[in-house]
Amino acid sequence: MFGDLSGMMGKLKEAQQRIENTKARLKTILIDAEAGDGKIKVTVTADRTVKNIAISNELTDKEEIEDYLVIALNKALEKANTISESELAAAAKEGMPNIPGMDLL
């Protein structure tokens, strides 16, 4: 009825390993974003860890710095989310066994 159940379990384990490998790789993908014409620059990883924040000496107004930081971080995190979701979906889909009627991705 279910075909090769042990083969499907093996494929699921492979898919899980691909996902774990992809998660590890996402920690190494750096994403840069900026705001205020480059006066604020941030770097995050694709797993959404902030790695660096650079603030130009031109900026002295606290509110302006805060606003630019929010903009730059949101840009970087949006890119990180897109990359992360895409990479993890591809890893999961690649390793899923072909089960009729179970087109999940």
Secondary structure by P-SEA (a helix, b strand, c coil): ccccaaaaaaaaaaaaaaaaaaaaaaaabbbbbbcccccbbbbbcccccccbbbbbcccccaaaaaaaaaaaaaaaaaaaaaaaaaaaaaaaaaccccccccccc
